[in-house]
Amino acid sequence: MRLLFSRFALVVAFAMPPMQGLAFDTSAKAAIIIDMTTENVLLSKNADIPLPPASMSKLMTLYEAFAAIRDGRLSLDEKLHVSQHAMDYGGSTMFLDTTDKVKVEDLLRGIIVLSGNDACAVIAEALSPDGSEKGFARLLTERARNMGMQNSTFRNSNGWPEEGHVMSVRDLAIISRRIIEDFPEFYPMFAEREFEFDNRAPKNRWNRNPLLGLDIGADGLKTGHTQEAGYGLAASAIRDGRRILFVFSGLSSSAKRAEEASAIIDWAFRQFSLKNVFNKGDKIVQADVWMGKNESIELVVNEDVSMLVPAKSAGKLTAEVIYSSPVKAPVKKGDKLAELVFKPEGLPEKRFPLAAAKDVERGGFGIRIMSVFKLLWLRLSREV
């Protein structure tokens, strides 16, 4: 017998204003701002357009290096040879030469802090399937596709200007998030403000991230700049346990990059706040049970439910509970039977599973017969 599809409306006990006027006004060519804690996208501007990423594409090389260390293909103490190809890179470098054998740990800091193009090439040649940087770039492109980064193609390891070397800001956000979540043991390197390698370039020892040291919660990740790409930044900041991630590109100066980045952090944390709506185990709704020893069952959230809301509130945040009613017995405690759906204005909807609070055994023959008659009566009364 077909069950009925039911919706129940809820009103949550804190206020929620209209979202108009909360969009961040950015002058960047492309930008994305994500609240990592709730996965809400707070801003998306040209987020899926492939653009030259400049040095921000070094994040892909770093991810591959971190994965190789975790897999045992590289070690932090291992020393790698510097090829002529790596030494010949211009731009920002560690000033490596072919007489060097450099520890992997130093190369990682050389990429993160100094943005060394030569350091990227050394790592690339060590991990490339064919020993070349081009082979490593093909590996990065394949890795990107497997990670859901559909608008990224790599021609080199470091973002040196080259036809067809592109990433979207959404893809840069994906790799940034994966570094933060997959490699927490390495992520603190991105907050290091200074690295001096062998006293070779004392003036080039400072991290270019303009947010570090400002005491605003910023702890990574990577700047980028070429004439074609303009000034860009992939960055993250955390306050009171809430983390935001943002990427932008195409600004006209390093000063504007710093100003834009600081403004984004201030806006994201000041204009939105994280509200606890329900705690794990809270009872949300009572559902009818069909052919069970109990006629109803309570549905509970099986995780803490938090929502991102505007800091200034005026209105109600509403939600729906959606499930097939009545619930058919037998039911086991923890069975996912419904969804709690929030649809805040201006933000994507959020869904949370609702689970059975207890077991409900299947009823005997008499109970099942009575359940059938009750359902038939309900249908007939609705048709009348």
C-alpha positions in Angstrom: 0.0 0.0 0.0 1.4 3.4 -1.0 2.3 5.7 1.9 1.6 9.5 1.9 4.3 12.1 1.4 4.2 14.6 4.3 5.6 18.0 5.1 5.6 19.7 8.4 6.5 23.3 8.9 8.6 24.5 11.8 9.5 27.9 13.1 12.9 28.1 14.8 13.1 30.4 17.8 15.7 32.9 16.6 15.3 35.7 14.2 16.4 35.9 10.5 16.3 39.0 8.4 16.1 39.4 4.6 19.5 38.9 3.0 19.3 41.8 0.6 22.2 44.2 0.9 24.6 41.6 2.5 26.5 40.7 -0.7 30.1 41.8 -0.6 31.0 44.4 -3.2 34.3 43.2 -4.7 36.4 44.8 -7.5 38.1 41.5 -8.2 37.7 39.9 -11.6 36.7 36.6 -10.0 36.0 35.8 -6.3 34.5 33.2 -4.0 33.9 33.3 -0.3 33.0 30.2 1.6 32.0 29.6 5.3 33.8 26.3 5.8 32.0 25.5 9.0 28.5 25.5 7.4 29.7 25.1 3.7 27.7 28.2 2.8 28.9 30.1 -0.3 28.7 33.7 0.8 29.9 35.2 -2.5 30.5 33.8 -6.0 31.6 36.0 -8.8 32.9 34.4 -12.1 33.8 31.5 -9.8 33.9 28.9 -12.5 35.8 30.8 -15.2 39.3 29.4 -15.9 41.8 32.1 -15.4 45.6 32.4 -15.1 46.2 31.5 -11.4 49.8 32.7 -11.1 51.5 31.4 -8.0 48.3 30.3 -6.4 48.6 27.2 -8.6 51.5 26.2 -6.4 48.9 24.9 -4.0 48.4 21.9 -6.3 52.1 21.1 -6.3 52.1 21.4 -2.5 49.1 19.0 -2.2 50.9 16.5 -4.3 54.1 16.8 -2.2 52.1 16.4 1.0 50.4 13.3 -0.4 53.8 11.9 -1.4 55.2 12.4 2.1 52.2 10.8 3.7 52.4 7.8 1.2 56.2 7.4 1.9 57.3 8.4 -1.6 59.1 11.4 -0.2 60.4 12.2 3.3 61.0 15.6 4.9 64.7 14.9 5.4 65.3 13.6 1.9 67.6 15.8 -0.3 66.7 16.4 -3.9 68.9 17.4 -6.8 68.4 20.8 -8.5 68.3 20.5 -12.3 69.4 23.1 -14.8 65.7 23.5 -15.8 64.8 24.3 -12.1 67.7 26.7 -11.7 66.8 28.6 -14.8 63.4 29.7 -13.5 63.1 33.5 -12.9 60.6 35.4 -10.8 60.4 34.5 -7.2 63.0 31.9 -6.3 65.1 30.3 -3.6 68.2 31.0 -5.7 69.0 27.4 -6.1 71.7 26.1 -8.4 72.8 22.7 -9.8 75.3 22.1 -7.1 72.6 22.0 -4.5 70.9 19.0 -2.9 68.0 20.5 -0.9 65.9 18.9 1.9 62.3 18.4 1.0 61.3 20.3 4.2 63.3 23.4 3.0 61.7 23.1 -0.5 58.2 23.1 1.0 59.0 26.3 3.0 60.6 27.7 -0.1 57.3 27.3 -2.0 55.0 28.4 0.8 56.9 31.3 2.3 59.2 32.4 -0.6 56.9 31.3 -3.5 60.0 29.7 -5.1 59.4 28.7 -8.7 62.7 26.8 -8.7 61.6 24.8 -5.5 58.4 23.8 -7.3 60.3 22.5 -10.3 62.6 20.4 -8.0 59.6 18.8 -6.3 57.9 18.3 -9.7 60.8 16.5 -11.3 61.1 14.3 -8.3 57.5 13.2 -8.4 56.8 13.3 -12.1 56.0 9.9 -13.8 58.6 10.7 -16.5 61.0 12.9 -14.5 59.9 16.1 -16.2 58.0 19.1 -15.1 55.6 18.7 -18.0 54.9 15.1 -16.9 54.2 16.4 -13.4 51.8 19.1 -14.8 49.8 16.3 -16.6 49.7 14.5 -13.3 48.3 17.6 -11.5 45.6 18.0 -14.2 44.5 14.4 -13.7 44.6 14.8 -9.9 42.5 18.0 -10.2 39.8 16.2 -12.3 39.6 13.4 -9.7 39.1 16.0 -7.0 36.2 17.6 -8.8 38.2 20.6 -10.2 36.8 20.8 -13.7 38.2 24.2 -14.7 41.9 23.6 -14.0 44.6 22.6 -16.5 48.3 22.7 -15.6 51.3 23.3 -17.9 53.9 23.7 -15.2 54.3 23.3 -11.4 54.4 26.9 -10.3 52.0 29.1 -12.3 54.7 30.6 -14.5 52.8 32.3 -17.4 52.1 29.7 -20.1 49.2 29.3 -22.6 46.5 27.0 -21.2 47.7 27.0 -17.6 44.4 28.0 -15.9 42.3 27.5 -12.7 39.0 28.9 -11.5 38.7 30.5 -8.1 36.3 27.7 -7.1 38.9 25.1 -8.0 41.5 27.1 -6.0 39.0 27.0 -3.0 38.7 23.3 -3.4 42.4 22.6 -3.3 42.8 25.1 -0.4 40.2 23.3 1.6 41.7 19.9 0.9 45.1 21.1 2.1 43.5 22.4 5.3 41.4 19.3 6.0 43.7 16.5 4.6 47.0 17.7 5.9 46.6 19.5 9.3 50.2 18.5 10.1 51.5 20.6 7.3 49.0 23.5 7.3 50.8 25.5 10.1 53.6 26.1 7.6 51.3 28.5 5.7 51.2 30.8 8.7 55.0 31.1 8.9 56.0 34.7 8.1 59.7 34.3 7.4 62.1 31.7 6.0 65.7 32.3 5.2 67.4 29.6 3.2 71.2 29.5 3.4 71.3 33.3 3.7 71.0 33.5 -0.1 68.3 36.2 -0.4 67.9 38.0 2.9 65.5 40.5 1.3 63.3 37.7 -0.1 62.6 35.9 3.2 59.2 37.2 4.0 55.8 35.6 3.3 53.9 37.6 0.8 50.5 36.9 2.5 49.4 40.4 3.6 47.1 39.1 6.3 49.6 37.2 8.5 50.5 39.1 11.6 47.5 41.3 11.6 45.8 39.3 14.4 42.6 38.8 12.5 42.6 35.1 12.4 44.3 34.6 9.1 46.6 31.5 8.8 47.2 30.9 5.1 47.4 30.2 2.2 49.0 31.6 -1.0 49.4 34.9 -3.0 49.7 35.1 -6.7 50.7 37.8 -9.2 51.6 38.0 -12.9 50.9 40.8 -15.4 48.2 38.7 -17.0 46.6 37.4 -13.8 46.8 40.6 -11.7 47.1 40.3 -8.0 45.3 37.4 -6.3 45.0 35.5 -3.0 43.8 32.2 -1.7 43.3 32.7 2.0 41.7 31.3 5.2 40.9 32.7 8.6 39.4 31.3 11.8 37.7 33.0 14.7 35.9 31.3 17.6 36.0 27.9 15.9 34.4 29.2 12.7 36.6 29.1 9.5 36.1 31.0 6.3 38.0 30.5 3.0 38.2 32.9 0.1 39.9 33.3 -3.2 40.0 36.2 -5.5 42.1 37.3 -8.5 42.5 40.2 -11.0 43.2 43.1 -8.7 45.5 45.9 -9.9 48.0 46.2 -7.0 49.4 44.5 -3.9 47.9 47.3 -1.8 44.4 46.6 -3.2 44.9 42.9 -2.6 45.7 43.5 1.1 42.8 45.9 1.5 40.3 43.6 -0.2 41.5 40.6 1.8 41.1 42.4 5.1 37.7 43.7 4.1 36.5 40.2 3.2 37.5 38.8 6.6 35.9 41.7 8.5 32.7 41.3 6.4 32.4 37.5 6.7 32.8 37.5 10.4 30.9 40.7 11.2 27.9 40.3 9.0 27.2 36.6 9.7 27.2 34.5 12.9 26.9 30.8 13.6 23.7 29.9 15.6 23.1 26.6 17.3 19.6 25.6 16.3 19.3 22.1 17.8 21.5 19.8 19.8 22.1 16.1 18.9 19.2 14.1 20.2 16.7 16.9 20.3 13.1 15.8 19.4 11.8 17.5 16.3 8.5 15.9 15.3 6.4 12.9 16.1 5.5 10.7 13.2 2.7 8.2 12.8 3.7 4.5 12.6 2.0 2.0 10.3 1.6 -1.6 11.5 3.8 -1.2 14.5 3.3 -1.9 18.2 3.5 1.8 18.8 1.3 4.2 16.9 3.9 7.0 16.7 7.6 7.6 17.0 9.7 10.6 17.8 12.2 11.8 15.2 15.4 13.4 16.5 18.5 15.1 15.0 21.5 12.8 15.1 24.0 15.7 15.1 24.2 19.2 16.4 22.5 21.5 14.0 24.0 25.0 13.4 23.0 27.6 10.8 24.8 30.6 9.5 22.6 33.7 9.9 23.0 37.4 9.5 24.3 39.0 12.6 21.4 41.5 12.7 18.1 39.7 12.9 14.5 40.6 12.2 12.2 37.7 11.3 12.0 34.0 11.7 14.0 31.2 10.3 11.7 28.5 9.1 12.2 24.8 8.3 10.3 21.8 7.0 10.4 18.2 8.0 9.8 16.0 5.0 9.1 12.2 5.1 6.8 9.5 3.9 3.9 9.2 6.4 3.0 7.0 8.2 6.4 5.4 8.9 6.2 1.6 8.2 7.2 -0.7 11.1 9.6 -2.3 12.0 11.8 0.6 12.9 15.3 0.6 14.5 16.6 3.3 16.7 18.8 5.5 14.5 17.1 4.7 11.2 17.0 7.8 9.0 13.4 8.5 8.3 13.1 12.2 7.5 14.9 15.4 6.6 15.0 18.7 8.3 15.2 21.3 5.6 16.2 25.0 6.1 15.7 27.5 3.3 17.3 30.8 4.5 16.7 33.7 2.1 19.8 34.4 0.1 21.7 31.3 1.1 21.5 27.7 -0.1 19.1 25.3 1.6 20.5 23.1 4.3 19.3 19.5 5.0 19.8 17.5 8.1 18.7 13.9 8.6 16.2 13.0 11.3 16.4 9.6 12.9 14.1 7.3 14.9 14.5 7.9 18.7 13.7 4.3 19.6 12.8 0.9 18.2 9.3 0.1 17.0 8.5 -3.5 16.5 6.1 -4.8 13.9 2.7 -5.3 15.3 0.8 -8.6 15.4 -2.0 -9.6 13.0 -4.7 -7.7 14.7 -2.6 -4.5 14.8 -1.8 -4.8 11.1 -5.5 -5.2 10.2 -6.5 -2.2 12.3 -3.7 -0.2 10.6 -5.0 -1.0 7.2 -8.5 0.1 8.2 -7.3 3.3 9.7 -5.3 4.2 6.5 -8.3 3.4 4.3 -10.6 5.5 6.5 -8.1 8.4 6.3 -8.0 8.2 2.5 -11.7 8.0 2.2 -12.3 11.0 4.5 -9.8 13.1 2.5 -11.6 12.2 -0.8 -14.9 13.2 0.8 
